Amino acid sequence: MKQSRREFLIRTTCAGLSAAAAQASLRKLGLMNLYARPKAPTDYRALVCIFMDGGNDSNNLVVPRDSYYTNQYAVARPQSSGLQLPLGSLLPLNNPPSLGGRAFGVHPSLADDPVTFYPGLASLFNAGKLAVVSNVGPLVVPVTQANIDSLPTPYSLFSHSDQIEAWQTARADQRIGTGWGGRIADDTVTCNGGSGFPTVTTIAGASSFCVGAGQRPLAIDTGALDQVLVLNGFYGSPGDVARKTSMDYARTIDRTAMLMAAASDTTQQAVDISAALSVDPTLTTVFPGTDLGSQLQQVAKVMKLNLTSAELSLNRQIFYVETGGYDTHQDQLTDQADRLTELSQAIGAFYQATLELGIADRVVTFTLSDFGRTLGPSGDAGSVGSDHGWGSHQFVLGNAVAGGDFYGVPNPSTGQIFPQLVMGGPDDIANDDRGRWIPTTSVEQYAGTLARWFGVSALDLPVVLPLVGNFSPTTLGFLSPGTSC
């Protein structure tokens, strides 16, 4: 039987996580408290990670308009390069205060949805709901063009799989088995009062970002929420009822061996979660019928269920979704335009759903991607793209975000957080002169800002992000720290 990539990932994730959960003994998750919790979360906060798989070209995502022609964008990407976005096509952003009145624009695909009229990412920035984090990427220590050859840099730079891991685990110095989303969940597990429902939910299958040392994610697909984890084989007949009664009783005996008890508890957790997901909430917000739109719609439905169901009532939730097609070695202008249209319309609908649910100030949506891309072109004539880069720009959205501005750490040689778009210039690695930006802001600083808002204390931040002490400041200011549990 042919399976889609997502179906394969979800099935393998569930199998792998069940084995890991059995070994770790899920009794400590407090499944007995699942149905005993109050209905309404009093300090609800959620993080929604959108991973743009393939390495998004942020040089065409955010473009300086004030220096478009002066030794910057149009010089490095002339019309003949096949990568240039015309100045008149860029959607103007309000001048970011942190950059002294400089003028920027974003890709034309980030416009308002012409069907639903939900705001696109450009409008959300101008409304103060979205921020740009500039030139961020995996780092071991801060490096510059002058000292890059003498200081440690991330392992396997420009490799898709390795840089995805570096982004998702926040360990650019070594490979580890947990991600910073999972470690945030570990640190804040007490916020959820001993609930057995996982803090982390992935709609996109296996991801290092989601895995903690003690907590494992719930992996579900899109579609009707009451059909994603169905207890098959029990349809209400007398025989079915008798078999289920026997199955329930079997899990209460022979619990002296740890693995036997853990296996029983894993099964019980699945039964309890299936019961919690026994309804399919409805939303008035209209989501686009795209893959990313369907994933974010599922996130919104789980959030609504959490707000209305006594079986969940989590105070903290983390979600992971993923969208592909950003490895644009060829046909970049067409392919990236399609991908960014999908991204903007799906995020616009999701933001509308958080308004509908009354939690727009308690949900923060943010982007990640493998890496940026080269400013210089790659590929064949007539089918031009860009190659793997390093630093890139990311978006953060929500009513809690200090939006309408750019954030990051300045390059010490230029004093600017936004890179100079000059191949071989002060922000380039320079030994290849292709326009690969050395990140001035680390993943740790980006993640640390999100973690502190979510409720991770300053004292615990190095546990969640082991390399964060190598960077200053540890947070970037686009969110205010939240209350620790």
C-alpha positions in Angstrom: 0.0 0.0 0.0 1.4 3.4 -1.0 1.7 5.9 1.8 2.3 9.6 1.7 5.4 11.1 3.4 3.3 12.5 6.2 1.5 9.2 6.8 4.8 7.4 6.9 6.3 9.9 9.3 3.3 9.9 11.6 3.2 6.1 11.8 6.9 5.8 12.4 6.8 8.6 14.9 4.0 6.9 16.9 5.8 3.6 16.9 9.1 5.2 17.9 7.5 7.3 20.6 5.6 4.4 22.1 8.8 2.4 22.5 10.6 5.4 24.0 7.7 6.1 26.3 7.6 2.5 27.5 11.3 2.6 28.3 10.9 5.8 30.2 7.8 4.6 32.1 4.9 7.0 31.4 3.4 6.5 34.8 5.2 9.8 35.8 3.0 11.7 33.4 0.1 11.5 35.8 -2.5 10.0 33.6 -4.8 9.6 36.6 -5.3 13.4 36.6 -6.4 13.7 33.0 -10.1 13.9 33.9 -9.7 15.8 37.2 -8.5 19.1 36.0 -10.4 22.4 35.9 -12.0 23.4 32.6 -10.6 26.8 31.9 -6.8 27.5 31.6 -6.1 30.7 33.6 -2.7 31.5 32.0 -2.8 29.9 28.6 0.2 30.3 26.3 1.0 28.5 23.1 3.9 28.4 20.7 3.3 27.4 17.0 6.5 26.6 15.0 6.2 26.7 11.2 9.2 25.0 9.6 9.9 26.0 6.0 11.6 22.9 4.8 14.4 23.3 2.2 16.0 26.6 3.2 14.0 29.8 2.4 15.6 32.5 0.4 15.2 35.4 2.8 17.1 37.8 0.5 13.8 37.9 -1.5 11.7 37.8 1.6 12.7 41.1 3.1 14.4 43.6 0.8 15.8 47.1 1.6 13.9 49.7 -0.6 16.1 52.6 0.5 19.3 51.1 -0.8 17.8 49.0 -3.6 20.0 50.6 -6.3 23.0 51.7 -4.3 25.6 48.9 -4.1 23.0 46.6 -2.6 20.1 44.4 -3.8 19.8 45.4 -7.5 23.6 45.3 -8.0 24.0 41.9 -6.5 20.7 40.6 -8.1 20.5 42.4 -11.4 17.5 41.8 -13.6 19.7 39.6 -15.8 20.4 37.3 -12.8 16.8 35.9 -13.0 16.4 36.4 -9.2 15.5 40.1 -8.9 12.1 41.3 -7.6 11.3 44.7 -9.1 11.3 47.6 -6.7 7.7 48.4 -7.6 6.5 44.9 -6.8 7.7 45.0 -3.1 5.0 45.5 -0.5 6.1 48.5 1.6 6.6 48.0 5.4 6.3 50.8 7.9 9.8 52.0 8.6 11.2 49.9 11.5 12.1 52.1 14.5 15.1 50.1 15.4 16.7 50.8 12.0 16.6 54.5 12.2 13.9 55.2 9.6 15.3 52.8 6.9 12.7 51.7 4.3 12.0 48.0 3.6 9.6 45.9 1.6 8.6 42.3 1.5 7.9 39.7 -1.2 4.6 40.5 -3.1 3.2 37.1 -2.2 2.8 38.3 1.4 -0.2 40.4 0.4 -3.7 40.1 1.9 -5.8 37.1 0.8 -7.8 38.3 -2.2 -10.6 35.8 -1.3 -11.1 36.1 2.4 -9.4 39.5 2.8 -7.6 38.2 5.8 -4.4 40.2 6.4 -1.2 38.9 4.8 2.1 39.1 6.5 2.9 42.6 5.2 -0.3 44.0 6.7 0.3 42.2 10.0 3.7 43.8 10.2 2.3 47.2 9.5 -0.5 46.6 12.1 2.2 45.9 14.7 1.4 42.2 15.1 4.5 40.8 13.3 8.2 41.2 13.9 11.2 40.4 11.7 14.2 38.7 13.4 17.1 39.6 11.2 20.1 37.5 10.2 19.6 34.6 12.6 21.1 31.1 12.4 22.9 28.3 14.2 26.1 29.4 16.0 28.5 27.9 18.5 29.9 31.3 19.5 29.6 34.7 17.9 31.8 34.9 14.8 32.7 37.6 12.3 34.3 37.7 9.0 37.6 38.5 10.7 37.7 35.6 13.1 35.6 32.9 11.4 38.7 30.8 10.6 39.8 30.7 14.2 36.6 30.0 16.1 34.2 27.0 16.1 31.4 27.1 13.6 28.4 24.8 13.2 29.1 21.2 12.1 28.3 20.4 8.4 27.3 23.9 7.3 25.1 24.0 4.2 23.9 20.4 4.7 20.1 20.2 4.8 19.8 17.5 7.4 22.5 18.8 9.7 21.4 22.4 9.7 17.8 21.3 10.3 19.0 19.5 13.4 21.1 22.5 14.4 18.0 24.8 14.1 15.7 22.3 15.9 18.0 21.2 18.7 19.8 24.5 19.3 23.1 22.6 19.5 25.3 23.6 16.6 28.3 22.0 18.2 27.1 18.4 18.4 24.2 16.1 17.6 21.8 15.4 20.4 18.4 13.6 20.6 16.2 16.4 22.0 14.9 19.6 20.6 14.4 23.0 22.2 10.6 22.7 21.8 10.7 19.5 23.7 13.0 20.9 26.3 10.8 23.9 26.8 8.0 21.4 27.4 10.1 19.5 29.9 10.8 22.7 31.8 7.2 23.9 32.0 5.5 20.6 32.5 4.2 21.6 35.9 2.2 24.4 34.2 -0.1 21.7 33.0 -0.9 20.3 36.4 0.1 16.6 35.9 -2.1 16.2 32.8 -1.3 13.1 30.7 -2.1 15.0 27.5 1.2 15.9 25.9 2.3 19.6 25.9 3.7 19.2 22.3 1.5 18.3 19.3 3.0 17.8 15.9 0.8 17.8 12.8 3.9 17.0 10.6 5.2 13.7 11.9 8.7 13.2 13.3 10.7 16.3 14.3 13.7 16.7 16.6 12.2 20.0 17.7 9.3 18.3 19.5 11.3 15.7 21.5 12.2 16.4 25.2 14.1 14.3 27.7 10.9 13.5 29.6 8.1 14.5 27.3 7.2 13.1 23.9 4.9 14.8 21.4 1.4 13.7 20.3 1.6 13.1 16.5 -1.7 13.6 14.6 -2.7 14.2 11.0 -5.1 16.7 9.5 -8.8 16.0 9.0 -11.6 15.5 11.5 -10.1 15.6 14.9 -12.4 12.9 16.2 -11.0 10.5 13.6 -7.3 10.9 14.0 -6.9 8.6 17.0 -9.8 6.1 16.8 -9.8 3.0 19.0 -10.5 0.5 16.2 -12.4 -2.7 16.7 -14.8 -1.5 19.4 -18.1 -0.4 17.9 -20.5 -0.8 20.9 -21.8 -4.4 20.4 -22.0 -6.6 23.4 -19.0 -8.6 22.2 -17.0 -5.3 21.7 -17.9 -4.1 25.2 -16.8 -7.4 26.7 -13.5 -7.4 24.9 -12.8 -3.8 25.9 -13.6 -4.6 29.5 -11.2 -7.5 29.4 -8.5 -5.3 27.8 -9.0 -2.6 30.5 -8.7 -5.3 33.2 -5.6 -6.8 31.7 -3.8 -3.5 32.1 -4.4 -3.6 35.9 -2.6 -6.9 36.5 1.0 -8.1 36.3 2.5 -4.7 36.9 5.5 -5.8 38.9 7.8 -5.6 35.8 8.6 -2.0 34.9 8.3 -2.6 31.1 5.0 -4.4 31.5 3.6 -1.6 33.6 5.0 1.0 31.2 3.5 -0.7 28.2 0.1 -0.8 30.0 0.4 2.9 30.8 1.3 3.7 27.2 -1.9 1.9 26.1 -3.9 3.7 28.7 -2.5 7.1 27.6 -3.6 6.3 24.0 -7.1 5.4 25.2 -7.3 8.6 27.3 -6.1 10.8 24.5 -8.5 9.1 22.0 -11.3 9.9 24.4 -10.2 13.5 24.8 -10.2 13.8 21.0 -13.7 12.5 20.6 -15.2 15.7 19.1 -14.2 17.7 16.0 -14.5 21.4 17.0 -15.8 23.8 14.3 -14.5 27.2 13.5 -16.0 30.1 11.6 -12.6 31.1 10.2 -12.1 29.9 6.7 -8.8 28.3 6.1 -7.2 27.8 2.6 -7.3 24.3 1.3 -3.6 24.0 1.1 -1.4 21.6 3.0 -0.2 24.3 5.5 -3.7 25.7 5.8 -5.0 22.3 6.8 -2.2 21.8 9.3 -2.8 25.2 11.0 -6.6 24.6 10.9 -5.9 21.4 12.9 -3.8 23.4 15.4 -6.6 25.9 15.9 -9.1 23.0 16.4 -6.9 21.4 19.1 -6.6 24.9 20.7 -10.4 25.3 20.7 -10.8 21.8 22.2 -8.3 22.6 24.9 -10.3 25.8 25.8 -13.7 23.9 25.9 -12.8 20.4 27.1 -12.3 19.4 30.8 -10.2 16.5 29.5 -7.5 18.8 28.3 -7.4 22.3 29.8 -3.7 22.7 29.3 -2.1 26.0 30.3 0.8 25.5 27.9 0.8 24.0 24.4 3.5 23.8 21.7 2.7 22.9 18.1 4.8 22.0 15.1 3.8 22.2 11.5 5.9 22.0 8.4 5.7 23.1 4.8 8.2 22.2 2.0 9.4 23.3 -1.4 11.9 26.0 -0.3 15.0 24.3 -1.7 15.0 26.6 -4.7 18.1 25.7 -6.7 16.1 26.3 -9.9 12.9 28.2 -10.9 13.1 30.3 -7.7 11.0 33.2 -8.7 8.0 31.0 -9.5 8.4 28.4 -6.8 9.1 30.7 -3.9 6.2 33.0 -4.9 3.9 30.0 -4.7 5.3 28.8 -1.4 5.1 32.3 0.2 1.5 32.8 -1.0 0.6 29.5 0.8 2.5 30.6 3.9 1.0 34.1 4.1 -2.6 33.0 3.5 -2.4 30.1 6.0 -0.8 32.3 8.7 -3.4 35.0 8.0 -6.2 32.5 8.5 -4.6 31.1 11.6 -4.2 34.6 13.1 -7.9 35.2 12.4 -8.7 31.9 14.2 -6.8 33.1 17.3 -8.9 36.2 17.2 -12.1 34.1 16.9 -11.0 32.0 20.0 -10.0 35.1 22.0 -6.4 34.0 22.4 -4.5 36.2 19.9 -2.5 37.7 22.8 -1.6 34.2 24.1 -0.4 32.5 20.9 2.9 33.2 19.3 3.6 31.8 15.8 7.1 31.8 14.5 9.1 30.5 11.5 12.2 28.4 11.1 14.1 27.1 8.0 17.2 25.1 7.3 19.2 28.2 6.3 19.1 31.2 4.1 20.4 31.1 0.6 23.1 32.7 -1.5 22.6 36.3 -2.7 24.3 35.2 -6.0 22.4 32.9 -8.4 22.8 29.2 -9.1 21.3 26.9 -11.7 21.0 27.0 -15.4 20.1 30.0 -17.5 16.3 30.3 -17.7 15.9 28.2 -14.6 17.8 30.2 -12.0 17.8 29.6 -8.3 20.1 30.1 -5.3 22.3 27.9 -3.3 22.5 27.0 0.4 23.4 29.9 2.7 23.6 30.4 6.5 21.9 33.4 8.2 18.3 34.2 7.4 15.4 36.4 8.4 12.4 34.9 10.4 8.9 36.1 11.3 7.2 36.1 14.7 3.5 36.8 15.0 0.9 37.5 17.7 -0.7 40.2 19.7 1.9 39.7 22.5 4.7 40.4 20.0 6.2 43.9 19.9 5.6 44.0 16.1 6.3 46.4 13.4 10.0 46.3 14.0 13.2 44.4 13.3 15.2 42.6 16.0 18.6 41.1 16.2 22.3 41.6 17.2 24.4 44.1 15.2 27.4 43.1 13.2 30.2 44.7 15.2 31.9 46.0 12.1 28.8 47.8 10.7 26.6 48.4 13.7 23.6 47.1 11.7 21.4 44.1 12.5 20.4 43.8 8.8 23.2 42.5 6.5 24.7 44.5 3.8 23.6 42.9 0.5 27.1 42.9 -0.9 28.9 39.7 -2.0 32.2 39.7 -0.3 31.0 42.5 2.0 31.3 42.6 5.8 28.4 40.2 6.4 29.5 37.6 3.8 31.6 34.6 4.8 33.9 36.1 2.1 36.0 33.1 1.3 33.5 32.2 -1.4 32.0 35.7 -2.2 28.6 34.2 -2.9 26.5 36.2 -0.4 26.2 33.8 2.5 25.5 35.9 5.6 27.3 35.0 8.9 24.5 35.1 11.4 24.8 37.9 14.0 21.9 36.5 16.0 22.0 32.9 17.3 19.2 30.4 17.4 19.7 30.5 21.2 18.8 34.2 21.4 15.7 33.7 19.1 14.6 30.6 21.0 15.4 32.1 24.4 13.1 35.0 23.7 10.2 32.6 22.9 11.1 30.3 25.9 11.1 33.2 28.4 7.7 34.4 27.2 6.4 30.8 27.5 7.4 30.6 31.1 11.0 29.3 31.3 12.8 31.1 34.0 16.1 32.9 33.5 17.7 30.4 35.8 16.5 27.5 33.7 17.3 29.0 30.3 20.8 27.3 30.1 19.1 23.9 30.7 16.8 24.4 27.8 19.5 26.1 25.6 22.9 24.9 26.7 24.9 27.3 24.5 22.9 30.4 25.5 25.6 31.6 27.8 27.9 32.1 24.8 25.7 35.0 23.6 24.7 38.4 24.8 21.9 39.4 25.2 20.1 36.1 25.9 16.8 37.5 24.7 16.0 40.0 21.9 13.1 42.0 23.2 10.2 41.2 20.8 8.4 39.4 23.7 8.2 40.2 27.4 9.2 37.3 29.7 6.2 35.4 31.1 5.5 34.0 34.6 7.3 30.8 35.5 5.2 27.9 36.8 
